[in-house]
């Protein structure tokens, strides 16, 4: 049976997540590559084999989005999936038009890419960069802690470095930041949480990140509690 050939249009975030959840171990589809936009120095790299799974032993190439039509024709792409935000309706439809004119279908993936958590989750989202997600997340975390809860923050990926090394990241101290080979943007984001005593999870593989955060929360709950104190469930916050 011929596998449907997929190209994922992204910006080093939702695109990797869509692949991990919907296509990584899916023998009915073959992801021929990603295209990259918005984030510098992501194009012309490889999504690492260790993150791709057994179906992609050589990894998956990441091309500039400017080569979209050429890639569709050269690799006989059947379907393109748009997997990044900060786009106007006009920009989305222009991309769709390019894809359709080049001979492929165009799609946005929906609910099937969502992950189920065993812990309560508050998602902090916005229509575009700069809307105030970071400040809102810090405020909510502070409010939870003032109520006796133990939140952790799961941060939207900023995969600028070694993707394999950044599959799952945990930052609980400034020494963690020092050893993390972070950009100024990442450090600025994470420091604000660590100063408040909030643990931050980030990286590329969001199911692995979520499971680690859940295990950490469970460990917090089963520790011995002195007589006369009360325990509260742990919460995770996502900032996307």
C-alpha positions in Angstrom: 0.0 0.0 0.0 1.3 3.4 -1.0 1.8 5.7 1.9 0.3 9.2 1.7 3.1 11.8 1.4 2.8 14.6 3.9 4.6 18.0 4.2 4.2 19.9 7.4 4.4 23.7 7.2 5.6 25.1 10.6 7.8 27.3 12.7 9.6 24.9 15.1 6.7 24.3 17.5 3.3 23.0 16.6 4.7 21.3 13.5 7.0 19.1 15.5 4.1 18.3 17.9 1.7 17.4 15.1 4.3 15.0 13.7 5.0 13.4 17.1 1.3 12.9 17.8 -0.2 12.1 14.4 2.5 10.7 12.2 5.6 9.5 14.1 4.5 5.8 14.2 1.9 6.0 11.5 2.7 3.5 8.7 -0.1 4.9 6.5 1.7 8.2 6.0 5.2 9.3 5.1 6.2 12.8 6.2 8.7 13.9 3.6 9.7 17.0 5.4 8.9 20.2 7.3 9.0 23.8 6.0 10.2 26.5 8.3 9.0 30.1 8.8 9.3 32.9 11.4 12.1 31.3 13.5 15.7 32.0 12.4 18.2 29.2 11.7 15.6 26.4 11.7 15.6 25.7 7.9 18.2 23.5 6.3 18.4 21.3 9.4 17.2 17.8 10.2 14.5 16.8 12.7 16.7 14.2 14.5 16.2 10.4 14.0 15.8 9.8 17.8 12.8 12.1 17.8 11.4 10.7 14.5 10.9 7.1 15.6 11.7 3.8 13.8 10.1 4.9 10.5 12.6 7.7 9.9 16.1 6.4 10.6 17.7 9.3 8.8 15.6 12.0 10.3 13.3 14.4 8.4 14.6 17.4 6.5 13.5 21.0 7.3 13.3 23.3 4.3 12.6 27.0 3.9 9.0 27.7 3.2 10.0 29.8 0.2 10.6 26.5 -1.6 7.1 25.2 -0.9 5.9 24.7 -4.4 9.2 23.1 -5.6 9.1 20.7 -2.7 5.5 19.6 -3.4 6.3 18.8 -7.0 9.7 17.3 -6.4 8.6 15.0 -3.6 5.1 14.2 -4.9 3.4 15.6 -1.8 -0.2 14.5 -1.4 -1.1 16.8 1.5 0.3 19.8 3.3 -0.6 20.5 6.9 -0.3 24.1 8.3 1.0 24.0 11.8 2.0 27.5 13.0 0.2 30.6 14.1 0.6 34.4 14.0 -0.9 34.4 10.5 -3.8 36.5 9.2 -6.7 34.8 7.4 -5.3 36.3 4.2 -1.9 34.8 4.7 -3.4 31.3 5.5 -5.5 31.4 2.3 -2.5 32.5 0.3 -0.6 29.5 1.5 -3.6 27.3 0.8 -3.7 28.7 -2.7 0.0 27.9 -3.3 -0.4 24.4 -2.0 -3.5 23.7 -4.1 -2.0 25.2 -7.3 1.0 22.9 -6.8 -1.2 19.9 -6.7 -1.5 19.0 -3.0 -4.3 19.1 -0.5 -4.3 21.6 2.4 -5.3 20.9 6.0 -5.2 22.1 9.6 -5.1 19.3 12.2 -7.6 19.7 15.1 -8.5 17.9 18.3 -6.7 14.6 17.6 -3.4 16.3 18.3 -4.4 17.2 21.9 -2.8 15.3 24.8 -4.8 14.0 27.8 -3.4 14.8 31.2 -3.9 13.2 34.6 -3.5 16.6 36.2 -5.6 19.7 35.9 -4.3 22.0 33.2 -4.8 25.7 32.6 -3.9 26.7 29.0 -2.8 30.3 28.5 -3.2 31.1 24.8 -3.4 34.2 22.6 -3.9 35.2 19.0 -0.4 36.4 18.4 3.1 37.0 20.0 3.3 39.8 22.4 -0.3 39.6 23.7 0.8 39.0 27.3 0.8 35.2 27.8 4.0 35.2 29.9 2.7 37.8 32.4 -0.7 36.1 32.6 1.0 32.7 33.3 3.1 34.2 36.1 0.1 35.8 37.6 -2.0 32.6 37.6 0.9 30.6 39.0 1.3 33.1 41.8 -2.4 32.9 42.6 -2.3 29.1 42.7 0.7 29.2 45.1 -1.1 31.7 47.3 -3.9 29.2 47.6 -1.6 26.4 48.6 -1.3 24.7 45.2 1.9 23.6 43.5 1.9 24.6 39.9 4.5 23.8 37.2 4.8 25.7 33.9 5.0 23.9 30.6 6.3 26.4 28.2 5.8 26.7 24.4 8.9 25.4 22.7 11.7 27.7 21.6 13.9 25.1 19.9 16.8 27.1 18.7 19.6 24.8 19.6 20.2 21.0 19.5 16.7 19.5 18.9 17.6 16.1 20.2 19.2 17.5 23.4 16.1 19.7 23.9 13.5 16.9 23.6 12.6 17.3 27.3 13.9 20.2 29.5 13.3 21.0 33.1 14.4 24.2 34.8 14.1 24.5 38.6 17.2 26.7 39.4 19.6 29.2 37.9 22.2 26.5 37.7 19.8 24.6 35.4 19.6 27.7 33.2 23.4 28.0 33.2 23.8 24.5 31.9 21.0 24.7 29.4 22.8 26.5 26.5 19.8 28.9 26.3 19.2 31.9 24.1 18.6 35.3 25.7 14.9 35.0 24.9 14.6 31.6 26.6 16.6 32.7 29.7 14.5 35.9 30.1 11.3 33.8 30.0 12.4 31.1 32.4 14.2 33.3 34.9 11.0 35.1 35.8 9.4 31.8 36.8 12.4 30.4 38.7 12.7 33.7 40.8 9.2 32.9 42.0 10.0 29.2 42.8 8.1 27.8 39.8 9.5 24.8 37.9 9.5 25.2 34.1 9.3 22.4 31.6 10.0 23.0 27.9 11.4 21.2 24.8 10.2 19.5 21.6 8.5 16.3 22.6 5.4 17.5 24.4 3.9 14.2 25.3 7.2 13.2 27.0 7.3 16.6 28.7 3.8 16.2 30.0 4.4 12.8 31.4 7.5 13.9 33.2 5.6 16.9 34.7 2.8 14.6 35.8 5.2 12.2 37.5 6.9 15.1 39.3 3.5 16.3 40.6 2.7 12.8 41.8 5.9 12.6 43.7 5.1 15.8 45.4 1.8 14.5 46.6 3.1 11.2 48.1 5.8 12.8 50.2 5.1 12.5 54.0 3.0 15.4 55.3 3.4 16.7 58.9 0.4 16.3 61.2 -2.0 19.2 61.0 -1.1 20.2 57.4 -3.3 19.9 54.3 -2.2 18.7 50.8 -3.5 20.2 47.5 -3.4 18.8 44.0 -0.7 20.0 41.7 -1.5 22.0 38.6 0.3 22.5 35.3 0.1 25.7 33.3 0.8 25.8 29.6 1.9 28.9 27.8 1.6 28.7 24.0 
